[in-house]
Amino acid sequence: MGELPQIIKLDATDSTNLYLKDLLRTKNLVDNTVVVAEKQLKGRGQMGSTWYSEDGKNLIFSVLKKFDALHAVHQFNLNICVSLAICDVLKELYIPNVSVKWPNDIMSGSLKICGILIENIMKGQLVQHSIIGIGLNVNQTSFENLDKAGSLRSITGRFFDLDELLQSILKKMEHHFQGIEAKTVTQLLPSYERHLFRKDKPSTFKDAHGELFMGFIRKISSSGKLVLELEDKIFKEFDLKEVSLLY
């Protein structure tokens, strides 16, 4: 076991990821430093989407992870470890049909319940450290105009203790991160792919130009790209900015 994580609790902040990044500039933080906010004023999702959250009802936190020898080519391992850690915790809480919508949304059925934003600070070909931001909808029950959002409470009817939940996720993350620097993405992909949302189901996608097309999610490449099968058995890789899944 490493050092006990240092947990910094805030009432409100623009973004826990930004707060941690700023802190890192001035302080030598220990590995696994955690910043938790009751309220996030400018939560960001992938590609600048905003994350709406009621104060004090959800789990909004960022974790600092330091590395000695994590190669940039294997950085998708971070997405895999964090996603699987959250899936493990949710399954233990009997949340139904938990899956990962590539690259970093956690779903229950067709509802998004958690978003992950990973920001890596590089040094040459290595990831020096990572700031892992997680927003998990826990006890919030109303979602303004977000028909695809849900929370642990809206799905199960149960109330959850945020501190206990945080501890469970941090423990599972530590477990999944063990030995990560010695593993390739290819080694870790099978368990991630088993959790992939809409894998092998006909789905509609939107490309970078707003055009819609049909395809099947078949796998994830070793660099973390989405591999779709299009018509005529054509396989094509897509990066995060190049495609979005519409269901």
N, C-alpha and C positions, 0 to 999 in steps of 0.2 A: 504493500500500500504506500502511495506517495504521501506528501504532506496533506494535512487536512485542508480542504479548500477554504480560502478566505471568502466570506460572503459579505458583500457590500449591499445594504438595502437602501433604496431611494424611494422617496414619496413620488417624485415625478422627474422625468428626464425626456429630452427630445427622442433619444434612441439609446438603448443600453449598449448596442455595438459601438456607437460613437463615443459614449461616455468611457467605455473601456479603452478604446483607441487613444483618446485624449490622456487618460490616466497613464497609459503605457509610455507616453512621451516623457513624462516627468518622474515616474516611479518605477523601481525595479519590482515588478509584481511576481508573486509565486505562481507556478503552474497551477491550473485549475481555479484561478481567482474567478469568482462569480459576481455579477452585478444583477440585482433583481429590482424591478420597479413596480410600484403599485399602479403607476399610470405612465403611459408612454405617449408623448405629445406628437411625435412624428415617426410612428412606426413605419418601417419600410419592408416591403416584400421584394421578391425577385423583380428585376426590371422596373424598379421604382413604384410598384403598386403599393397603395397604402393599406394599413392593417387597422381596422376599427375595433376598439376594445373598451368595454366599460371598466371604470376604475375599480381596482381591488378584487375583481371577480376572476381574473385569468392569470396565467403564469407567464410573465414576460421577463426573460433573463438572457444574459450573455455569459459565455464561459471562455476564459483564455486558456488555450492549449499550446504548450511550448514543445518544440521538436529539436532533435539533434541532427537527424538524418532522414527526414521525409522528403523524398524526391518529388519535384513538381509534377513529373509524369504520373505519379500515383496519388495526386491530390484528391481525386474523386473518392478515394478511400474514406476521406473525412465525411462526405455525404452519406456513404454507406453506413459507417459506424454510428453516426448520430441518428439517422433514420431508423436503423434497426434497434438502437437503444430505446427510442421512444415507442416503437412498435411493441417491443418486449413488455414495457411497463403497461401499455394500454391493454395488451392481451391479458396480463395478470389481473387487471381490473375488470375483465370480462366486457371490454368494449367490443361490439360486434364488427366483423368484416373490416379489420384494419388493413390498410394497404398504403403504399407509397406512390404518389403521383409524381413522376419524374419532373425535375430532379429532387425537389425537397418539400413537397407538401404531404402531410399525413392525413389520410382519409378514413372515415368510418362509413362504409357503404359509398354513397355518392356525395357525402358531405365533407367539406374540408374542416378539420378540427385543429390543425397545427401547421404553422409555417416555419421554415428554417432558412436563415440567411448566414452563409459562411463567407467570411472575408479573410483571405490569406495574405500574410506579409512575407514577402520573398527575400531571400538573400542568394543571389545567383540562381543555381538550379534547385535550391532547397526551399522548402516552406519553413521559415524560421519560427513563426507562430501563427495561430489561427484564432480568429474571434468568431465564436459560434453563437449566433443569436437564435433564440427559440421563442415563439409565441404560441402558447397552447390555450385554446378556448376551454375553460374549465366550468365555472359556475354561471356564466352569462347565458341568458335564455332568449334574449331578443337580438336579432341581427338586422339592422336597418338595411333594407333593399338587398341583402345578401342571401339570395335563395339557396346558394350552394354551401352555406356555412352552418356549422353545428357546434355543439360543445359537449363535454362529457356529461354534463347535467341534462342538457336537452335530449341527449340520446338515451340516458339510463334513468333519469329522474332522481338520481342520487346527488348529494352534496359532497364535495371533495375538499380535503384539507390541503391548501396550496403548499405549505412547508413540507408536509410528508411527501407530496407528489414531486417536489423539487429534489428532495433527498433521493428518492427512488430513481429519478432520471439521471442524477449525477453519478450514482452507484453503477447504473447500467452502462453509462457512457464510459466510465473508467474501465469497466470489464471489456467493452468492445474495443477500446483504444489500446489494450495491452498488446504489445508486439506489433503494432500497426506499421512501424517504420521498416520492418523486415518483410512486409507482405505486399504483393502486387495487387492491382485492381482485379485482375483476372481471378486470383484466389478468392477474393471476397465477393465477387459478383453473384455467384449462384444464390446465396441466401437473400441478397437484395432483389434479384430478379423474381424470386418466388413470391415476393411481396408486391410486385409491380401492379399498379392500378391499370385495369383494362388490358392487361397483357393478352395477346392472341384473340382479342375481340375486335370486330369491325368498329372503327372509331373515326370521328371527323376531326380534322386538324386545320389550323390556319397558318399559312406561311407568312414570312416577313412582309409580303406585299398585301396581306389581307385576303389572299385567295384561299378558298376552302378546298380541301381534298380529302379523300378517304384513304385509310390505310390500317395496318395492323401493327401494334407494338410487338416486336419479336424479341429484342434483347437490348442490352446496353453495351456500347463498345468499351474497350479498355481505357479510353480517354474520357469515359463518362457521357458519350453522346448517345442520343436515342436512335436506335436502328429500327426503321419502319419498313414493312413490306408493302409496296404499292402495287398497282395493277401490273399484269404480265410478269409476276414474280421478280420485280425489280426491288432490290434492297438499297435503301439510302440512309445515310447517317445525317442527323440533324443536331446542331448545337442549340444551346438555350435561346439564343436570339433569333433562331431561324424558324422555330415552330412552336405553336401552343396547341394543347389538346382541348377540344371543345366538348368532348364526351361522345 
